[in-house]
Amino acid sequence: MEFDSNYEVSRVATFITTHSFKRVALQFPDELLKDSTGVVRALRKELQSCGEGGNDIGLYVMADTTYGSCCVDEVGASHINADCVIHYGHTCLSPTSNLPAFFVFGKAPINASNCAKHLCDYAMSSKKPVMVLFGLEYGHALHDIKEASTTEATSLSGDTSISKLHFADVMSQSMNPTKTSDVNEDCDDASRKTYSIGGLRWSLQQGLSMENYSLFWIGPDNSAFANVVLTFNGCEIVRFDAMENQLLTDTSQQRRILKRRYYLVEKAKDAGIVGILVGTLGVAGYLSMINQIKEMTTKAGKKAYTLVMGKPNPSKLANFPECDVFIYISCSQTALLDSKEFLAPVITPFEAMLAFTRGSEWTGKYVMQFQDLVTSTPVGLENSGEDEARFSFLQGGYMEDHDLQDINKEEEDGPLALAKRTQMALQEHAKDHKTMVKKGSAKSGVEFFATRAFQGLDINSNSNAPEQFIVGRSGKASGYNHETSEH
């Protein structure tokens, strides 16, 4: 029964039968894949007990997701023409584009009384009201934590209302596909300042902002916690580790990430060729974000190439050496890619807007969800001072961005203008083989590859006749055909 409760077999079966789904994709992360066969057996048994037609429902287990395991893998589900996806384990609850989904967060163990004691002690010492956020795997214990907090507050101060404590709520366990135009819609009263992050939603008291609150996080130090720390970096944040049953107040390591990200923004300003790295094909609004980034990059005088790949790593991105920076479009919990081992930095759409928008300044605000940027118009794109020199902190002097007139001409003439520029680059390369376009000075991938030192397999001859090629060895390594055996 504990197994069925942890995987919410009964609720999943009800969701499937209520919507009359016939082809169901069950998505498991790597750490839960060992339980997938048990879940299928329990779910099949529950569907059969729900009535006739239970045997006609197809259950398909998905593993090794195309992108991050926290997102619904609509690409994998489309291979079996699934009607819906049941997502198990850690999730970012990013809105889907095409398929409805049901989320099973799991039930991580937690000592509610111990958590409530640390929570009330912190609330008593804090001068600000406390907003309680948590990993979705601890949502099942929220009711017990609230009751234990009320009891603990009564024993400490006699106040049963615990007015300084405010709890976020889980948005929903089920999700319907979201249209691009509906991504940023919010039906709540704007004066209440409703916030949402990582599947949690809460409203603040009228007249207050998040800087007026202290944050109490329940859960491990994972991508969801990093998302909270960066998004609300102006708040005091503490974390309760349910595994160790202790309160941790040092978040300096997470906040140091901001310094690294600001350095990458400055480095991206000097980029000439930009790779738009698509890290999702299912999160709602990703196409609008790609188009917006393309337009912004072009207006900034840079060349952009769109690349689609699953789970980027240094080896994959090394195949695109012409790119000076990559913009990673993915969900908020996988967007922060540590690119120290990469040849070129990988930044988020928000960081790209700071880097490629003239006159923009970082105020400390950090946006992780690209959906919050889809409809926003970056300040400075229509700035008339685009032709002015820009000061580079990394180069230590003023730099001219790539001539926007060249880009406009390329757009007007199409392939002809690009061919002319490539021919000029080849002529320069023919004059001096040692000459090579420095990374960051090339205006397109073609120009970069045309003037690089290594041109591939090349015969030192002006003739391309087949007889000029060298025939390699044949036979076995122990004795090639042209070798004579010695006795």
Buried (B, 14 or more C-beta within 10 A) or exposed (E): EEEBEBBBBBBBBBBBBEEEBEBBBBBBBEEBBEBBEEBBEBBBEBBBEBEEEBEEBBBBEBBEBBBBBBBBBBBBBBEEEBBBBBBBBBBBBBBBBBBBBBBBBBBBEBBBBBBBBBBBEBBBEBEBBBBBBBBBBBBBBBEBBBEBBBBBBBEBEEEEEBEBBBBBEBBEBEBEBBEBEEBBEEEEEEEEBBBBBBBBBBBBEEEEEBEEBBBBBBBBBEBBBBBBBBBBBEBBBBBBBBEEEEBEEEBEEBEEBBEEBBEBBBBBBBBBBBBBBBBBBBBBBBBBBBEBBBEBBBBBBBBBBBBEBBEBEEEBBEEBBBBBBBBBBBBBBBBBBEBEEBBBBBBBBBBBBBBBBBEBEBEEEBBBBBBBBBBEEBEBBEEEEBEEEEEBEEEEEEBEBBEBEBBEBBEEEEEEBBEEBBEEBEEBBEEEEEEBBEBBBBBBBBBBBBBBEEEEEEEEEEEEEEEEEEEEEEEEEEEEEEEEEEE
